[in-house]
Amino acid sequence: MLKRSRPAPPPGRRFSLLWRLGLFLLAFVALQFWQAREMQAGAMPPVEGRLADGSPASLAGALEGAGGKPLLLYVWSSSCPICRAEEGTIGALAADWPVLTLAMQSGDGAAVKAFMQERQLAYPALVDARGELAWLLGVRATPSWFVVDRTGAIRFSGMGYTSGWGLRARLWWADRVDPRRFSFL
């Protein structure tokens, strides 16, 4: 029995698909830059407060405890459905990399602690009941995130859903590549 093979798509059609994919990626990157346009860049300002358990914490202290590794500062809200979808990603990342989270407009320490216990979240969460710390960082929506290197410089930032492998790649890059070696960084 002879098999019939489908004819190959015309070359213009393949090119059209690549063109569409390229335009989609360009639009996606442009949207990411536009969304993050107000976010803090350069040196990370002082971020300090109380964790959901009531103990004092700061970004500087978290960086000291990170042993020279870069840190992920993840800004979330208990009312954010995308943040809930990323809980597992952030929890898994916290097992391998230093992570400090900022609970923006999610209530007081007791409310954040109860939410975290209910959702079985084990990562540290600074309480930002009124969103003042997030506002200082230029965060206008959740989720948002910052990769901060050992010197306290923001190496990467973004807003909206991101993948675990994307965050890991950024943390790895911040850990291994010195930005002074590249004039474009």
SESE-295676 format. One record per residue (C-alpha): residue in one letter; x, y, z. Coordinates in steps of 0.2 Angstrom, whole numbers, plus 5000, padded with zeros to 4 digits. Last residue first. Layout:
<aa = A east = X north = Y up = Z> .
...
This chain:
<aa = L east = 5120 north = 5228 up = 5155> .
<aa = F east = 5126 north = 5235 up = 5138> .
<aa = S east = 5144 north = 5238 up = 5144> .
<aa = F east = 5147 north = 5220 up = 5148> .
<aa = R east = 5161 north = 5216 up = 5160> .
<aa = R east = 5155 north = 5227 up = 5173> .
<aa = P east = 5139 north = 5217 up = 5174> .
<aa = D east = 5148 north = 5202 up = 5182> .
<aa = V east = 5140 north = 5186 up = 5176> .
<aa = R east = 5139 north = 5171 up = 5188> .
<aa = D east = 5126 north = 5174 up = 5201> .
<aa = A east = 5116 north = 5187 up = 5191> .
<aa = W east = 5115 north = 5174 up = 5177> .
<aa = W east = 5110 north = 5160 up = 5188> .
<aa = L east = 5096 north = 5171 up = 5196> .
<aa = R east = 5090 north = 5176 up = 5179> .
<aa = A east = 5090 north = 5158 up = 5173> .
<aa = R east = 5081 north = 5152 up = 5189> .
<aa = L east = 5068 north = 5166 up = 5186> .
<aa = G east = 5065 north = 5160 up = 5168> .
<aa = W east = 5065 north = 5142 up = 5174> .
<aa = G east = 5051 north = 5146 up = 5187> .
<aa = S east = 5040 north = 5154 up = 5174> .
<aa = T east = 5034 north = 5172 up = 5174> .
<aa = Y east = 5017 north = 5179 up = 5177> .
<aa = G east = 5015 north = 5198 up = 5178> .
<aa = M east = 5029 north = 5211 up = 5182> .
<aa = G east = 5047 north = 5211 up = 5179> .
<aa = S east = 5064 north = 5215 up = 5186> .
<aa = F east = 5082 north = 5210 up = 5183> .
<aa = R east = 5099 north = 5215 up = 5189> .
<aa = I east = 5094 north = 5226 up = 5204> .
<aa = A east = 5110 north = 5231 up = 5213> .
<aa = G east = 5111 north = 5226 up = 5232> .
<aa = T east = 5130 north = 5221 up = 5230> .
<aa = R east = 5125 north = 5202 up = 5231> .
<aa = D east = 5113 north = 5203 up = 5216> .
<aa = V east = 5095 north = 5208 up = 5217> .
<aa = V east = 5083 north = 5199 up = 5206> .
<aa = F east = 5066 north = 5209 up = 5207> .
<aa = W east = 5049 north = 5203 up = 5205> .
<aa = S east = 5031 north = 5209 up = 5202> .
<aa = P east = 5015 north = 5199 up = 5204> .
<aa = T east = 5006 north = 5210 up = 5207> .
<aa = A east = 5002 north = 5228 up = 5201> .
<aa = R east = 5009 north = 5245 up = 5204> .
<aa = V east = 5027 north = 5241 up = 5209> .
<aa = G east = 5038 north = 5256 up = 5208> .
<aa = L east = 5049 north = 5250 up = 5222> .
<aa = L east = 5043 north = 5264 up = 5234> .
<aa = W east = 5025 north = 5259 up = 5229> .
<aa = A east = 5029 north = 5241 up = 5235> .
<aa = L east = 5036 north = 5248 up = 5251> .
<aa = E east = 5020 north = 5259 up = 5254> .
<aa = G east = 5007 north = 5245 up = 5249> .
<aa = R east = 4996 north = 5248 up = 5264> .
<aa = A east = 4998 north = 5231 up = 5273> .
<aa = D east = 5016 north = 5228 up = 5267> .
<aa = V east = 5020 north = 5213 up = 5277> .
<aa = L east = 5037 north = 5205 up = 5273> .
<aa = A east = 5035 north = 5187 up = 5268> .
<aa = P east = 5047 north = 5173 up = 5272> .
<aa = Y east = 5044 north = 5157 up = 5262> .
<aa = A east = 5034 north = 5142 up = 5269> .
<aa = L east = 5017 north = 5143 up = 5260> .
<aa = Q east = 5005 north = 5130 up = 5266> .
<aa = R east = 4990 north = 5139 up = 5258> .
<aa = E east = 4980 north = 5141 up = 5275> .
<aa = Q east = 4997 north = 5144 up = 5284> .
<aa = M east = 5001 north = 5158 up = 5272> .
<aa = F east = 4984 north = 5166 up = 5273> .
<aa = A east = 4984 north = 5165 up = 5292> .
<aa = K east = 5001 north = 5173 up = 5292> .
<aa = V east = 4996 north = 5187 up = 5280> .
<aa = A east = 4980 north = 5191 up = 5291> .
<aa = A east = 4990 north = 5191 up = 5307> .
<aa = G east = 5003 north = 5202 up = 5300> .
<aa = D east = 4991 north = 5215 up = 5293> .
<aa = G east = 4981 north = 5214 up = 5277> .
<aa = S east = 4986 north = 5208 up = 5260> .
<aa = Q east = 4990 north = 5225 up = 5253> .
<aa = M east = 5007 north = 5219 up = 5246> .
<aa = A east = 5014 north = 5204 up = 5254> .
<aa = L east = 5033 north = 5206 up = 5250> .
<aa = T east = 5043 north = 5190 up = 5247> .
<aa = L east = 5061 north = 5186 up = 5251> .
<aa = V east = 5069 north = 5172 up = 5242> .
<aa = P east = 5087 north = 5165 up = 5243> .
<aa = W east = 5089 north = 5151 up = 5230> .
<aa = D east = 5087 north = 5132 up = 5229> .
<aa = A east = 5072 north = 5128 up = 5241> .
<aa = A east = 5065 north = 5146 up = 5238> .
<aa = L east = 5063 north = 5142 up = 5220> .
<aa = A east = 5051 north = 5127 up = 5224> .
<aa = G east = 5041 north = 5139 up = 5235> .
<aa = I east = 5041 north = 5152 up = 5221> .
<aa = T east = 5035 north = 5140 up = 5208> .
<aa = G east = 5022 north = 5133 up = 5220> .
<aa = E east = 5014 north = 5150 up = 5224> .
<aa = E east = 5014 north = 5155 up = 5205> .
<aa = A east = 4996 north = 5151 up = 5202> .
<aa = R east = 4991 north = 5160 up = 5218> .
<aa = C east = 5001 north = 5176 up = 5212> .
<aa = I east = 4991 north = 5175 up = 5196> .
<aa = P east = 4975 north = 5175 up = 5206> .
<aa = C east = 4980 north = 5191 up = 5216> .
<aa = S east = 4969 north = 5194 up = 5231> .
<aa = S east = 4983 north = 5187 up = 5243> .
<aa = S east = 4995 north = 5200 up = 5235> .
<aa = W east = 5012 north = 5197 up = 5229> .
<aa = V east = 5029 north = 5205 up = 5227> .
<aa = Y east = 5044 north = 5193 up = 5225> .
<aa = L east = 5062 north = 5199 up = 5230> .
<aa = L east = 5073 north = 5185 up = 5222> .
<aa = L east = 5091 north = 5185 up = 5230> .
<aa = P east = 5108 north = 5184 up = 5222> .
<aa = K east = 5120 north = 5173 up = 5231> .
<aa = G east = 5134 north = 5179 up = 5242> .
<aa = G east = 5130 north = 5169 up = 5257> .
<aa = A east = 5111 north = 5173 up = 5256> .
<aa = G east = 5111 north = 5178 up = 5275> .
<aa = E east = 5119 north = 5195 up = 5271> .
<aa = L east = 5107 north = 5197 up = 5256> .
<aa = A east = 5092 north = 5193 up = 5268> .
<aa = G east = 5099 north = 5206 up = 5281> .
<aa = A east = 5100 north = 5219 up = 5267> .
<aa = L east = 5082 north = 5215 up = 5261> .
<aa = S east = 5076 north = 5218 up = 5279> .
<aa = A east = 5068 north = 5208 up = 5293> .
<aa = P east = 5060 north = 5211 up = 5310> .
<aa = S east = 5050 north = 5196 up = 5317> .
<aa = G east = 5031 north = 5197 up = 5318> .
<aa = D east = 5027 north = 5180 up = 5310> .
<aa = A east = 5021 north = 5188 up = 5294> .
<aa = L east = 5038 north = 5197 up = 5293> .
<aa = R east = 5041 north = 5214 up = 5299> .
<aa = G east = 5048 north = 5229 up = 5290> .
<aa = E east = 5063 north = 5233 up = 5279> .
<aa = V east = 5067 north = 5237 up = 5261> .
<aa = P east = 5081 north = 5250 up = 5259> .
<aa = P east = 5082 north = 5255 up = 5241> .
<aa = M east = 5089 north = 5243 up = 5228> .
<aa = A east = 5103 north = 5251 up = 5217> .
<aa = G east = 5099 north = 5252 up = 5199> .
<aa = A east = 5081 north = 5251 up = 5194> .
<aa = Q east = 5065 north = 5253 up = 5203> .
<aa = M east = 5049 north = 5249 up = 5193> .
<aa = E east = 5040 north = 5263 up = 5184> .
<aa = R east = 5043 north = 5256 up = 5166> .
<aa = A east = 5039 north = 5238 up = 5171> .
<aa = Q east = 5023 north = 5237 up = 5161> .
<aa = W east = 5031 north = 5245 up = 5146> .
<aa = F east = 5046 north = 5234 up = 5146> .
<aa = Q east = 5035 north = 5218 up = 5148> .
<aa = L east = 5024 north = 5224 up = 5134> .
<aa = A east = 5038 north = 5227 up = 5122> .
<aa = V east = 5045 north = 5210 up = 5126> .
<aa = F east = 5028 north = 5202 up = 5122> .
<aa = A east = 5026 north = 5213 up = 5106> .
<aa = L east = 5043 north = 5208 up = 5100> .
<aa = L east = 5039 north = 5189 up = 5104> .
<aa = F east = 5023 north = 5190 up = 5094> .
<aa = L east = 5031 north = 5199 up = 5079> .
<aa = G east = 5044 north = 5186 up = 5078> .
<aa = L east = 5031 north = 5172 up = 5079> .
<aa = R east = 5021 north = 5180 up = 5066> .
<aa = W east = 5036 north = 5182 up = 5054> .
<aa = L east = 5041 north = 5164 up = 5058> .
<aa = L east = 5023 north = 5158 up = 5053> .
<aa = S east = 5024 north = 5169 up = 5037> .
<aa = F east = 5041 north = 5162 up = 5032> .
<aa = R east = 5034 north = 5145 up = 5033> .
<aa = R east = 5019 north = 5151 up = 5022> .
<aa = G east = 5031 north = 5159 up = 5009> .
<aa = P east = 5040 north = 5143 up = 5007> .
<aa = P east = 5025 north = 5133 up = 5001> .
<aa = P east = 5019 north = 5120 up = 5013> .
<aa = A east = 5027 north = 5103 up = 5010> .
<aa = P east = 5015 north = 5091 up = 5000> .
<aa = R east = 5006 north = 5079 up = 5011> .
<aa = S east = 5012 north = 5061 up = 5009> .
<aa = R east = 5002 north = 5047 up = 5002> .
<aa = K east = 5007 north = 5031 up = 5008> .
<aa = L east = 5007 north = 5017 up = 4995> .
<aa = M east = 5000 north = 5000 up = 5000> .
